[in-house]
């Protein structure tokens, strides 16, 4: 049994886009990746206020401990979700040993290899983005794919 490629206007357009550098993976790396990094920088600078709801404060006992334990680390023990800087560096894609990125024609998946990231995200979201962020990226993608 052999497969036959059906050539219609959609496949012709897709073939043309790919041939002229319209590979969606390029959009993921050139547009989505920097937008994600900027959103994460803003998230940590505003303690998630930029994404709609500020992270809940630390309990006073842990906040006091953190000031002493992490005073010489980024944030000086004062920033929520930043102790050693390992988590934030992984989320900002600044340390390739702490993150896996998978870019395909249809998706961009970021996997954080910091074991405690999932627990942090349960208490204070680090990977949820406001609806407008994703809508803006979808509009940019449509525009990018349609321009010649």
Buried (B, 14 or more C-beta within 10 A) or exposed (E): EEEEEEEEEEEEEBEEBBEEEBBBBEBBBEBBBEBBBEBBBEBBEEBBEBBEEEBEEBEEEEEEEBEEEBEEBBBEBEBBBBBBBBBBBBBBBEBEEBBEBEBEEEEBEBEBEBEEBEEBBEEBBBBEBEEEBEEEBEEBBEEBEEEE
